Amino acid sequence: MAEMEAEEELKRLQRELDELRGRCVNGQLKGELPEGFLELFQDLGPEIYDKIFAFISPSDVLQFRKVCSHWNAMIVRSCCRHIDGFREGSRPGRICISPKLSEGGLVEYVLSSVGEVQPFHVKPERLRFCLLPFSRHQFAVHIEDLEMNNVFESISTWSALLGDNMTLDVIEMSLKNCSSNSDPTNSEACEEFLKSPHCRNLEKLRMINLESLCGRGKRFFDALAPTLKECAVSYQHRSGSSLDDDCLAALGSKKFLKTATLENCEAVTPEGVIRMVESVFRRSDGSGKTFVSADVVKLSFKNCPQLEQEALKSFKKPEGDVDDDVPFQELPDGSLTMMYKSAKSRLPVNVNVSVGTSA
């Protein structure tokens, strides 16, 4: 009997949402909410919203949230109660998503709020419910110790659940120790995700021991968002690295890049470092604006066998600098610095380059 009553209640809620859909025109509510609408959804648990969301599209959910702020608040409260560490009445900051393998070998998701201590484990079928209330938040995606086919499964799940009408504002992406396999489509799926609208505001990218993606060449780095500020690439073995001088130039052209750390990159040469520095300088001139004087672009190279600091010292600055005869200078910490000031610029651009070995 209780099961039948629950089923009838769910059908009633669905009918109310169908009625609300009929009153939405071009994203606006035409007329009033259905009578008793808010009372029906008052204090519903997350398991009920899970079932509701299985029958309505993400675009409808987003439209309903837009036209009815009270209904949106109910969803957020229910979700916050369901996620450990998200205090009811608070608005969590950046949401971190980490796909993990469960004991049964299936992918589940760990959600946490940056600054909070208690993570929340989410099964794939509940992911949409947990993400929709926070669609206007920034996200960090951390994927570690998963095979690429599981990473592919995770990304495919996001795409299917969110649809075309909702994007995650992914500010930070970290991929570490994700072993590859013989299927290249898995790496391609990850690359497509990094190039998708979800990552159009990406600021921080970290790829550690990820040969299948790091090795996709200049085209991969060209496609990364121009908003990128920090990038770290590290290979476990030098012999597996394929990041080369062309990749450095593409990375240096990112307009907002401030920090790049590259480790165990066997194919990187002094000429490539200079090309990267030149890309940094050119992007300043091309925008018609310059860096503020406090800005310093820091490039760090560790365990890159073809790089020697002495070789870099012999290079001159790019043409166009007002002081062409001044090469790299050594700082007290052993790193090199080059200041560039073009005839078009009022303020200089500073690039610090360090070459060394890992601690």
FENDA-V354586 format. One record per backbone hydrogen bond with DSSP energy under -1.0 kcal/mol. CO is the residue of the C=O (numbers start at 1). NH is the residue of the N-H. If there is no record, write none. Layout:
co = {CO	CO}
nh = {NH	NH}
//
This chain:
co = {1	2	3	4	5	6	7	8	9	10	11	12	13	14	15	16	17	18	21	23	25	28	34	36	37	41	45	46	47	48	49	52	57	58	59	60	61	62	63	64	68	69	70	71	72	73	74	75	76	77	78	79	83	87	94	95	96	97	98	100	102	106	108	109	110	111	112	113	120	122	123	124	126	127	128	131	132	134	138	139	139	140	141	143	147	147	148	149	150	151	152	153	154	155	156	157	158	159	168	169	171	171	172	173	174	175	176	179	183	184	185	186	187	188	189	190	191	193	196	197	198	199	203	203	204	205	206	207	208	210	210	211	213	217	217	218	219	225	226	229	229	230	231	232	233	234	237	238	244	245	246	247	248	251	254	258	259	260	261	262	263	269	270	271	272	273	274	275	276	277	278	279	281	282	283	285	292	297	298	299	300	301	302	304	308	309	312	318	323	329	331	335	336	337	338	340	341	342	349	350	351	352	353	354	356}
nh = {5	6	7	8	9	10	11	12	13	14	15	16	17	18	19	20	21	22	24	30	28	25	37	40	41	44	49	50	51	52	53	55	61	62	63	64	65	66	67	68	72	73	74	75	76	77	78	79	80	81	82	83	86	90	114	140	112	142	110	108	105	102	100	122	98	120	96	116	111	109	126	127	130	131	132	134	135	137	95	171	172	97	174	176	150	151	152	153	154	155	156	157	158	159	160	161	162	163	170	139	203	204	141	206	143	208	145	148	186	188	189	190	191	192	193	194	195	196	199	200	170	202	229	230	173	232	175	234	177	213	214	215	216	220	221	222	223	228	256	258	259	205	261	207	263	209	240	241	248	249	250	251	252	254	257	298	231	300	233	302	235	273	274	275	276	277	278	279	280	281	282	283	285	286	287	288	295	352	260	354	262	356	264	307	312	313	315	321	326	337	334	331	353	329	351	349	322	345	340	297	338	299	336	301	303}
//
